[in-house]
Each structure stands twice: as C-alpha cells, then as structure tokens.
Amino acid sequence: MTTDIIIAGVGGQGTVLAGRIISQVAQLAGLDVKVSEIHGMSQRGGSVVTQVRFGEKILSPLVYPGAVNYILAFELLEGLRVAPLLAADGAIIVNDQKLEPVTVLSGRMEYPADAKADIAAVRPQAVFADALALAKEAGTAKAVNLVLLGWLSKQLDFAEELWLDAIAACVKPKFIEINKKAFALGRAL
C-alpha cells in the first residue's frame, strides 16, 4: 500500500524539513520513498508544497489529486489550496495561522474572508490547531512543522523512536531538543 502526504506552507515555515523527516522515518522503516518539492517564490513568502510518497515500491514522486492520505497545512490559505487533493477518507490538519502572501500584500488578490470555514466546507474532517502557540511553548515559533509532524506521527504506524531518530538525523544538533519538545506537543493534540 502506498501512503501519500502533502505538506503545504509558505517559504521559511519548514515544509522541506518536514518532508525530509517523514522520508527518513519511512526509510528507517525499510520502505521505498519518493519526494517532490514545488517552490513558488519561496524566498519571498510564496507557496511551498512538498509531496511525500512511501510504500513497498514507489514509481513516481507525484501524488494523485483526490487520493492524498494526509495533508499538513502550515497556514490557512495554503490549506485551502491543497484541501481538494485529499482523499474522501483522508486526514488533514491545518495550522490556524494567517500569513498573507505577496499577491495579497501587493493588492493583486484578497485573502479569503474566512479560510477556515472554506476549508471545513471542502473537508469537514479537517483538524485545526494553534500549532504556532505550541511551537512557541516548545521554545521557538519556527517549530510549527514539528508540531504538525507530531500529530501526523499518531496517524501513521511507525514507532515513536523512528520519528525521534529521524528528527535527530535531520535537525541541526543545537535545535534537536526544542524540535523534540514541539513534536511531543503535536503528538498530544
């Protein structure tokens, strides 16, 4: 069986690191893994989407629309953009945070009036979390990605130790403990 995951956020939120950690976990579990990253003006606060697929044998790194098992959305608008890709029985968690993209800041587009309600209308099973507050509780606002990975870890059938090993392998040594704390707070969601 193949598992498809989308991680969507804004440049600088750690979507690429989150994808690397998930990939490491799957590899440690002996699975084949493929990753695809799409950077849209990520240096200027644009969208960044990471797709991770793992299973016994993965031939393509790209997920199929409507067949994604899990979505981690680091920001409300990014969650709204990718929510339609989720399978009917899939799970989605959205960080309840609003970051206006360049197109909104420049006046070319408007941020949806109620992105949270719009997501819930498309995916009623959506879970919303104040991952930013939990990341700050762990010690840094930059650990939203690890909070959401903590939630994901409870959805997947991998031992917690594999996740902790992957965090240690992918995160700079001086940030490991803060990231592990954020991960634990996410597991408690």
WORA-V19553 format. One record per backbone hydrogen bond with DSSP energy under -1.0 kcal/mol. CO is the residue of the C=O (numbers start at 0). NH is the residue of the N-H. Records with the same first field share a line. If there is no record, write none. Layout:
# WORA-V19553
CO=NH ; NH
This chain:
# WORA-V19553
2=53
3=68 ; 69
4=51
5=71
6=49
7=73
8=47
9=12
13=17
14=18
15=19
16=20
17=21
18=22
19=23
20=24
21=25
22=26
23=27
24=28
25=30
26=29
31=54
33=52
35=50
37=48
40=43 ; 45
41=44
45=10
46=39
47=8
48=37
49=6
50=35
51=4
52=33
53=2
54=31
63=66
67=86
68=90
69=5
70=92
71=7
72=94
74=78
75=79
76=80
77=81
78=82
81=84
82=85
84=67
86=89
90=70
91=126
92=72
93=128
94=96
96=75
100=104
101=105
102=107 ; 108
103=106
113=117
114=118
115=119
116=120
117=121
118=122
122=125
126=93
128=95 ; 130
129=133
130=134
131=135
132=136
133=137
134=138 ; 139
139=142
142=146
143=147
144=148
145=149
146=150
147=151
148=152
151=154 ; 155
155=157
158=162
159=163
160=164
161=165
162=166
163=167
164=168
165=169
166=170
171=174
172=175
174=178
175=179
176=180
177=181
178=182
179=183
180=184
181=185
182=186
183=187
185=188
